[in-house]
């Protein structure tokens, strides 16, 4: 039996089997007035075991484009086909956004998802306004557009079809192998200078990856994605993200070399970010899954964030500060110079943007 009480625990009822998930609990969201706690009610009755499964709710989108003015980001607009992410990366900086839905940043974030079918039509209306000024739109900046439920709901496909039809410059970030499905759209866009893809690789260790990112494709599969996109003419940037100091940073050079061999033409890195609920979640994971390294990693995280688990200041949140941050930056710069990943990529083209031709439209002579 469960009840709402003031004590905070994982909120997991008896008989619930959790398999292949990143978070270790499901603590109530930070905006909730009550906390769930599991306790023994004295009735010695067997509980039926059940597996925690993913649920996807549908949302009718009222808007498609999200705008930002962050000086840390190379884009000012993005589209999010989904809320929550089944990949279940324990370190995901987007987890706290689930609290806005009255849900937990823990297991809810990776099992209670929201898909936004119809967002393509909304996007077409927004970019079709006379007041709209074209600029690269980013996909995958919050949650992954190619997470497993995309295979059924195809919301990312819907968005990409609109962007391709309008010749709209597009930047995609993903860990998902399902992006290969959309090569029929991505390859022609790439040939026109309209799209780039960033593939995130956190570690090359399959066991560590399966624990950190339980429902993501394994590292070798992501390298194969880089290879297949590159072979199709789609420029790929490897994103060593996040770099977890004391845990994954020793692999920095190896990840860059493997990605370069697979066909990546550019590279970037981002320091681990642990906003709000993610900090205690990451600490719990470290103590449970990496007990011998936990203290070292936690100390290193604090070192790169000015003595805290996370420093949200612009200019610092993505790279951290101090000795360890500087050393990682220097290693990265030397590695990409050695591997030939320093060549600047041309900007995505904005001059081709125009409405798609409709049946009955008069063809242009020029």
Residue, then its C-alpha position, 0 to 999 in steps of 0.5 A: x500500500x502507498x500513501x502521501x506523506x511528507x517523507x521523501x523516498x523513491x515512491x516505488x510500490x511493492x512488486x514493481x520490477x524496474x529493468x533497463x532504466x537509468x534512474x534508481x527512484x521516482x521521487x516526486x517532482x519539485x513542484x508537488x506538495x506531497x511526497x509518495x512513500x512505500x510502507x508495510x501496511x501489516x497485511x501479509x499478502x503477496x504482491x503481483x510482480x509487474x514490469x515498469x513499462x513505457x507509457x506514451x500520452x499524446x498532446x495536441x501542440x499549440x506551438x512548434x518553435x521554442x526560442x532562446x537567447x542563451x549566449x551558450x547556444x549556437x542556435x536561437x530556435x528549436x523543435x521538441x517532438x517529445x517530452x521525456x526520453x526513453x533512452x533513460x540517460x541518468x545524467x540527462x540535464x533535461x530531466x527537471x523539465x518533467x516537473x512542469x508536467x507534475x511528474x518525477x524527473x526520475x523514472x517518470x521522465x523515461x517511462x511517462x512520455x508525451x508525443x506531439x503528433x500534428x506538430x508538423x502542420x503547426x511548424x509549417x504555419x509558423x515558418x510560413x508567416x510573413x514575419x518569420x525570418x529563417x535561421x537554423x532550427x535545432x532538433x534534439x536539444x532537450x530530449x532525443x527526437x529519435x528515441x525508441x517511441x519514434x518508430x511508432x509515432x513518427x513525430x520527428x519524421x513529420x517535422x523533418x518532412x516539413x523542413x525538407x519541403x521548405x528547404x529550411x536549414x536544420x541541425x539534429x542532435x541524437x544518440x538514436x540509430x533510427x535516424x538512418x530511416x530518414x536518410x531519404x530526406x537527410x541526404x538530399x538536404x545535405x547535398x544542398x547544405x541544409x542539414x548537419x547531424x551531431x551524434x553523441x558518444x559518451x563512452x566506448x565501454x559497452x557495459x558502462x554505456x548500458x548502465x549510464x544510458x540503458x536504452x540508447x544504442x551501444x557505442x559501436x552502433x552509434x559509430x556505425x550510424x556516423x559511418x552510414x550518415x557520412x557515406x550518404x553525404x551527411x556531415x556528422x559532428x561527434x559530440x563527446x557529451x557529457x564528459x564525466x570527469x573522473x569516469x569518462x574523460x580518460x576516453x576523450x581521445x579514443x572517442x574522437x579517433x573512433x568517430x574520425x575513423x567512422x567519418x565524422x568531420x567535426x567534433x565538440x565536447x560538453x562538461x557534465x551538467x547536473x541541474x536541480x534533481x539530476x545532481x542527487x540522482x547522479x550521486x545515487x547512481x554513482x554510489x550504487x553502480x560505481x562505488x569504488x569511483x563515486x567519491x573521486x568522481x563527485x569531488x572532480x565534478x565539484x572541482x569543475x563547477x566551482x565547488x558545487x554539483x553544478x554552476x548554471x552561469x552562462x559561459x561556465x555551465x557547458x565547460x566548467x572551470x578550473x584545472x580539470x576543465x582546462x586540461x580536458x579542453x587542452x586535450x580536446x584541442x590537441x586531439x582534434x588538431x591531430x585528427x584533422x577535425x578542426x576544419x571549419x564547416x560552412x554555415x547552413x544555407x538560409x538562401x534556399x528557404x521558400x514555401x513548397x510548391x502546391x498543386x496548381x502553382x505556376x512554375x517560375x521561369x527562373 
